[in-house]
Amino acid sequence: MKEKEIEKNNKKKKNIKKGKSKKGKKNSLKKDILVAVLIVVGLLVIVLGAILGFKNKDKISKALGLDKKEYTYTDFVKDLEDDKIMKVESTIDQKTMNIILKNDKQIEEEKALKKEAGDNKEEYKKKISEYNSKKAEKEEELKKNNSKEYFELKKDEKERTKKTYIPTLESFAKLISDKIAEGKNVIYDVKGVSGAVKFVSTLFNLLPTIVIVVLGIMLIKMQGLGNNSKVYDEETSDTKVKFSDIAGLDEEKGQLEEVVEFLKDPAKFEKMGAKIPRGILLYGQPGTGKTLIAKAIAGEAGVPFLSMSGSEFIEMFAGLGAQRVRKLFEKARRYSPSIIFIDEIDAVGTTRSNNPNEGESNQTLNQLLVEMDGFNTGENVIVLAATNRPEMLDKALLRPGRFDRQIIVSTPDAKAREEILKLHGKNKKFAEDVDLKDIAKNTSGFTGAELSNILNEAAILATKENKKAITMENIEEALRKVTIGLEKQNKMISKRERKITAYHESGHAIVSYMLETGEEVKEVTIIPRGMAGGYTMYKQKEDQSYLSKKQLEESMISLMGGRAAEAIIMGDITSGASNDIEKATNIAKNMITHYGMSETLGPISLSVQDNSDLNLFGQDITKQVGKEIMERVEISYQRAKKILENNIDRLHYVANLLLEKEKINEFEFKQAMEVDLEKIKKESENDDNN
């Protein structure tokens, strides 16, 4: 009964969390929509304002007084006193006025009217009123007739227009009305402005505020100050990934099953006084399934899964990384029991330094360390992290109590590769000639992601060829495409380049065949593929955990076979061997600095992260290392050259076969290496004599 009650409570708790999760996602979505709407509205206002402003630029310019020549308020008062102002027009901001001055003709006409009226002010006002009426009627008639005189009149009026700033609207209006009462002939025109002009004016006034608000919202979004940040959205136990969806990682899954059991029933472990690991670090090559395992744990346990990438913690703003760490762990505690997964943790967990430029990174890491220490006993939050570079992580992060358990997710062996191929091949149709076991043997060193990609490429090729099932030929072509590149059948190549490529690839194949530990040749071709002019493909050997000194040395000799063939046959060398030389140099370097296989330095490791540590071995250590690397590469080159010189007829035969067929498989190559060349030579001579 007690167990059923616990199970019932756990289900209820999960349902509550799922409800919260959905509610949180809805709120997050609403906030995202609101921010998007605000930004769009802001942009629309700016664009609309620009369009209206362009259409009404003349009106706006005139209304704002931008096209008027300035003159001072003192000048305005003086001209008003001298009765030289014809008209005063208000602008949209009501802080500047357009002042239209009278022309000389009007001034003289008004002086004549004043003279006629004498000292009688009422008579003068009457005459001025009649004068203005006649003037307005004439102007209206000219306008109606679209007369040239009207446009000239307006042009002249525009030239006489000035602009002045006024102290206050009230004092200015009083000054004008007083002067009109005194008998000054001035028209005070307080114009109403159009809706478009008013809108643009208001927009220009509000534009700085709009820009600041929009930028503020965007800044808040960037800083992650809101709970609507996408990186904090949890992927709950709705994930469909289970351990059954993962193949080839039996040992890794075994170590993690107890974590799943703890998340399902923590009380069982607590009764025994057992503590589940607080942190689990998954490390290994890219594509081995680290992220997939983390999702499978969440899927099996049925708990909320909070996922973030290490790079998402670091931002340009100081303190944001630490803040994001706090929020992530706060949410994890709220949904306890839960899983936090930090992918590529090396982006945030690298070894701390005194470099001032790394202050934000150090602060973020410190916060992560504090949070991982801060779990209470009953919180039931597990931190999973994945990285390809565990050696870069800070030691404090890896100590017991933080990442208690470190699991290497290695590349699968032959058996595991076969299981992975079967898993990814469930939804695919294969022809009878497809042997997944054989494919697994020939893909040593491939990760699960790469194997999945090969089958997917094979399926695409089969579809393009309208086949009903994926054939072995499709899979082998997909393998070549993934490892070497796309075949370039139509590429134009000169005869000389074809000959160089044929001898170069023949050199690799023959040297490898002649070496004791050399790899078996699977295919040789001079058809360009990817960045290569041709290639020699070898059959994969059984999975090896160790490489002997002899294997490494003979690998270098095989790599130098192409360059040696060029030098012997062409009397010259090309850039085609650059990649081979790079690989050979790296092997020599690792033998000396990493594997302790140096003839002169002995069994020491020089693989240090900081070059200053090399001083421990003396100042001349780098010279000695460089000298021995050069010697080893040169010895490999000379040995490859000697092998080919001793098999020169065989080299010519294989190269000519390549020039004829362009591609030879393993059986054709073996036949070419085993054929009696003397017999062929005699038969050829007899044919020539006949």
HURA-V626458 format. One record per pair of residues at least 24 apart in sequence whose ideal C-beta (glycine too) atoms are under 10 Angstrom apart, sorted by the first residue. I is the first residue (numbers start at 1). GAP is how many residues later the second one is. Records with the same first field share a line. If there is no record, write none. Layout:
I: GAP  GAP
This chain:
3: 262
6: 259  261
7: 257  258
10: 254  255  292  327
11: 291
13: 322  323  324
14: 222  223  288  289  290  321  323
16: 319
17: 217  219  220  286  287  317  318  319  320  321
18: 218  219  220  286  317
20: 214  216  284  314  315
21: 212  213  214  215  216  217  283  310  314
22: 214
24: 203  204  208  209  210  307  310  311
25: 203  208  209  211
27: 200  201
28: 198  199  200  201  202  204  205
29: 199  204
30: 198
31: 190  195  196  197  198
32: 189  194  196  197  198
33: 195
34: 183  194
35: 179  182  183  185  186  191  193
36: 181
38: 172  175  176  179  180
39: 174  175  178  179  182
41: 169  173
42: 165  168  169  171  172  173  175
43: 167  171
45: 154  158  161  162  165  169
46: 157  161  164  165  168
48: 151  152  155
49: 147  150  151  152  153  154  155  157  158  161
50: 150  153
51: 145  149
52: 143  144  145  147  148  151
53: 143  144  146  147  148  150  151
54: 146
55: 141  145
56: 138  139  140  141  143  144
57: 143
59: 33  134  135  137  138  141
60: 32  133  134  136  137  140  141  144
62: 27  29  30  36  96  99  135
63: 26  27  28  29  30  33  35  128  130  131  134  135  137  138
64: 27  28  29  32  99  133  136  137  140
65: 24  26  27  28  30  31  32  33  34  96  97  98  99  100
66: 25  30  97
67: 31  91  94  96
68: 28  29  30  31  90  93  94  95  96
69: 90  92  93  94
70: 26  92  93  94  95
71: 28  30  91  92  93
72: 90  92  93
73: 24  91  92  93  94  99
74: 90
75: 24  87  89
76: 25  86  87  88  89  90  96  99
77: 87  98  102
79: 83  85  107
80: 95  96  98  99  104  106
81: 98  101  103
82: 25  102
83: 24  27  28  31  96  99  100  101  102  103
84: 26  76  100  102
85: 75  77  91  94  99  100  101  102  103
86: 24  46  49  71  74  75  99  100  101
87: 70  73  74  99  100  101  102
88: 76  78  84  85  88  98  99  100  101  102
89: 72  74  98  99  100  101  102
90: 76  79  82  83  98  99  100  101  102  103
91: 72  100  102  106  110
92: 99  100  101  102  105  106  108  109  110
93: 72  100  108  111  112
94: 72  74  75  78  96
95: 70  71  72  73  74  77
96: 67  68  69  70
97: 65  66  67  68  69  72  75  79  91  92  93
98: 63  64  65  66  91  93
99: 61  62  63  64  65  87
100: 57  58  59  60  61  62  86  87  89
101: 56  58  59  60  61
102: 58  83  84
103: 50  53  54  56  57
106: 25  29  79
107: 78
109: 26
110: 74  75
113: 72
114: 69  71
117: 66
121: 61  62
122: 61
124: 59  61
125: 55  56  58  60
128: 55  56  57
129: 56
131: 54
132: 53  55
136: 51
219: 98
222: 93  94  95  98
223: 92  93  94  96  97  100  101
224: 88  89  91  93  96  97  99  100  103
225: 95  98  102
227: 100  103  104
229: 83  95  98
230: 82
231: 75  76  77  78  81  82  93  96  97
232: 74  75  76  80  92  95  96  98  99
233: 73  74  75  98
234: 64  69  70  71  72  73  94  97  98  100  101  104  105  106
235: 60  63  64  69  70  71  72  104  106
236: 62  66  67  68  69  70  99  102
237: 26  61  62  63  64  65  66  67  68  101  102
238: 60  61  64  66  67
239: 56  57  58  59  60  61  63  66  68
240: 55  56  59
241: 50  51  52  53  54  55  56  57  58  59  64
242: 53  54  55  56  57  58
243: 50  53  54  56  57
244: 52  55  56  179
245: 47  50  51  54  178
246: 43  46  47  49  50  173  174  177  202
247: 42  165  169  170  171  172  173  174  175  176  177  201  204
248: 40  41  163  164  165  167  168  169  170  171  172  173  174  175  192  199  200  203
249: 39  40  41  43  44  47  158  160  161  163  167  170  171  199
250: 165  166  169
251: 156  157  158  159  165
252: 30  32  36  37  38  41  155  156  157  158
253: 40  43  44  47
255: 25  38  150  152
256: 24  26  37  38  40  41  44  45  128  149  151
257: 40  43
258: 147
259: 38  41  42  80  123  125  146
260: 36  37  38  39  40  41  42  43  79  122
261: 39  40
262: 39  75  118  120
263: 34  35  37  38  39  40  73  74  75  76  117  118  119
264: 36  37  38  39  73
266: 70  71  111  112  113  114
270: 107  108  110
275: 102  126  129
276: 104  106  128  129
277: 105  106  107  123  124  125  126  127  128  129
278: 94  95  97  101  103  104  105  122  123  124  125  126  127
279: 61  63  66  93  96  102  103  104  105  106  118  119  120  121  122  123  124  125  126  127
280: 59  61  102  103  104  105  106  123  124  125  126  127
281: 61  64  68  102  103  104  105  106  109  112  116  117  121  122  123  124  125  126  127
282: 59  61  63  102  103  104  105  108  121  123  124  125  126  127
283: 62  63  102  103  104  105  106  107  108  110  123  124  125  126  127
284: 102  103  104  106  123  124  125  126  127  163
285: 103  123  124  125  126  160  162  164  165
286: 58  100  102  161  163  164
287: 101  122  124  159  160  161  162  163  164  165  166
288: 98  100  120  121  122  123  124  159  160  161  162
289: 97  120  123  131  158  159  160
290: 51  53  54  94  95  96  97  98  117  119
291: 50  52  53  93  95  118
292: 94  117  156  157
293: 48  91  93  114  116
294: 45  46  47  48  49  90  91  92
295: 44  46  89
297: 42  44  85  87
298: 40  41  43  84  86
301: 36  37  38  81
302: 35
303: 32  33  34  35  36  77  78  79
304: 27  28  30  31  32  33  34  35  36  77
305: 27  30  33  34  35  36  79
306: 25  26  29  32  33  34  35  36  75  77
307: 32  33  34  35  36  77
308: 32  33  34  35  36  37  40
309: 32  33  34  35  36  38  39  77
310: 32  33  34  35  36  37  38  39  40  54  58  75  76  77
311: 32  33  34  35  36  37
312: 30  31  32  35  36
313: 29  32  34  35  36  47  48  51  52  54  55
314: 33  34  44  46  47  50  51
315: 45  49
316: 44
317: 43
318: 41  42  45
319: 40  41  44  45  48
320: 40  43  44
321: 27  39  40  41  42  43  44  45  46  47
322: 38  40  41  42  43  44  45  46  48  49
323: 40  41  44
324: 24  40  43
325: 38  39  40  41  42  43  44  45  46  47
326: 41  42  44  45
328: 40  43  55
329: 38  39  41  42  43  45  46  50  52  54
330: 41
332: 39  43  47  48  49  50  51
333: 38  41  42  43  46  47  48
334: 47
335: 46
336: 39  40  42  43  44  45  46
337: 41  42  43  44  45
338: 41  42  43  44
339: 41  42  43  44  45
340: 31  32  41  42  43  44  45
341: 41  42  43  44  45
342: 26  41  42  43  44  45
343: 41  42  43  44
344: 41  42  43  44  45
345: 38  39  40  41  42  44  45  47  48  52  58
346: 39  40  41  42  43  44  45  46  47  48
347: 40  42  45
348: 37  45  46  49
349: 36  38  40  41  43  44  45  47  48  49  54
350: 39  42  43  44  47
351: 40  41  42  43  44  45  46  258
352: 42  43  44  45
353: 41
362: 32
365: 28  29  31  32
366: 28  30
368: 26  28  29  34
369: 25  27  28  30  33
371: 31
372: 24  25  29  30  31
373: 28  29
375: 26
391: 218
392: 217
409: 38  39
410: 37
411: 32  33  34  35  36  37  39  132
412: 28  31  32  33  34  35  36  39  131
413: 27  31  129  130  132
414: 26  27  28  29  30  126  128  129
415: 25  128
416: 24  32  35  127
417: 24  25  26  27  28  29  30  31  33  34  126
418: 25  33
419: 29
420: 26  27  28  29  30  31  32  35
421: 25  27  30  31  33  34  54
423: 25  28  29  32
424: 24  25  27  28  29  30  31  32  35
425: 26  27  30  33  34  45  50
427: 28  32
428: 27  28  30  31  34  41  42
429: 30  33  38  39  40  41
430: 25  28  29  32  39  40  41  42  44  45
431: 31  36  37  38  39  40  41  42  43  44
432: 37  39  40
433: 36  37  38  39  40  42
434: 24  35  36  37  38  39  40  41
435: 37  40
436: 39
438: 34  37
439: 33  36  37  40
440: 100
441: 98  99  100  101  102
442: 33  34  37  80  95  96  97  98  99
443: 32  36  39  40  97
444: 95  96  97  98  99  100
445: 95  98  99
446: 33  36  37  94
450: 29  32  33
451: 28  31
453: 25  28  29
454: 24  25  26  27  28  29
456: 26
457: 24  25
458: 24
476: 46  47  61
479: 58
480: 43  45  49  50  55  57
481: 48  49
483: 46  47  52  54
484: 41  45  46  47  48  50  51  53
485: 43  44  45  46  47  50
486: 42  43  44
487: 38  40  41  42  43  176
488: 39  40  41  42  44  45
489: 38  39  40  173
490: 38
491: 36  37  38  42
493: 33  34  35  40  41
495: 164
496: 74
497: 29  31  36  37  77  79
498: 28  29  35  36  160  161  164
499: 27  70  71  156  157  159  160
500: 26  33  34  62  65  66  69  70  72  73  74  76  155
501: 24  25  26  27  31  32  33  34  61  65  73  75  154  157  158
502: 24  31  32  63  67  149  152  153  154  155  156  157  158  160
503: 59  61  62  63  65  66  67  141  148  149  151  152  153  155  156
504: 29  30  32  57  58  59  60  61  62  65  66  70  72  73  76  151  154
505: 27  28  29  30  31  56  57  60  71  149  150  153  159
506: 28  30  55  56  59  63  138  144  145  146  147  148  149  150  151  152  153  158  163  166
507: 29  51  53  54  55  56  57  58  59  60  61  62  70  73  133  134  136  137  144  147  148
508: 26  27  28  30  50  51  52  53  54  55  56  57  69  72  132
509: 27  28  29  49  52  53  56  142  145  146  149  155  160  163  164
510: 26  48  51  54  55  130  133  134  137  140  141  143  144  145  159  162  163
511: 25  43  46  47  48  49  50  51  53  54  125  128  129  130  131  132  133  136  140
512: 24  26  42  43  45  46  47  49  128  131
513: 45  48  130  134  137  141  156  157  159  160
514: 40  43  44  47  126  129  130  132  133  136  159
515: 35  36  38  39  40  42  43  46  124  125  128
516: 34  35  38
517: 24  30  31  33  34  35  36  37  38  40  41
518: 33  36  37  39  40  43
519: 32  35  36  39
520: 146  149  150
521: 143  144  145  147  148  149  152
522: 143  144  147
523: 140  141  142  143  145  146
524: 130  131  133  134  137  138  139  140  141  142  144  145  148
525: 133  136  137  138  139  140
526: 129  132  133  135  136  137  138
527: 131  135  136
531: 48
532: 44  47
533: 41  43
534: 28  42  124  128  129
536: 25  26  133
537: 128  129
538: 128
539: 127
546: 49
547: 40  43  44  48
548: 49
549: 42  46  48
551: 36
552: 35  36  38  39  43  45  80
553: 34  35  38  44  79  82  83  86
554: 82  85
555: 28  29  32  81
556: 24  25  27  28  29  30  31  32  35  76  77  79  80  81  83  84
557: 27  78  79  80  81  82  83  84  85  86
558: 25  26  78  82  85
559: 24  25  26  28  74  77  78  81
560: 24  73  74  75  76  77  78  79  80  81  83
561: 75  76  78  79  80  82  83  90
562: 78
563: 73  74  77  78
564: 72  73  74  75  76  77  78  79  80  81  87
565: 75  76  79  83  86  89  90
567: 70  73  74  77
568: 72  73  76  77  80  83
569: 75  79  82  83  86
577: 60
581: 52  56
584: 45  48  49  52  53  56
585: 44  45  47  48
586: 43
587: 42  45  46  49
588: 37  40  41  42  43  44  45  46  47  48
589: 36  37  39  40  43  44
590: 39
591: 37  38  41
592: 32  33  34  36  37  40
593: 28  32  35  36
597: 35
598: 26  27  30  31  34
599: 29  32  33
600: 24  25  27  28  31
601: 24  27
647: 26  30
649: 28  29  31  32
650: 25  27
652: 25
653: 24  27  28
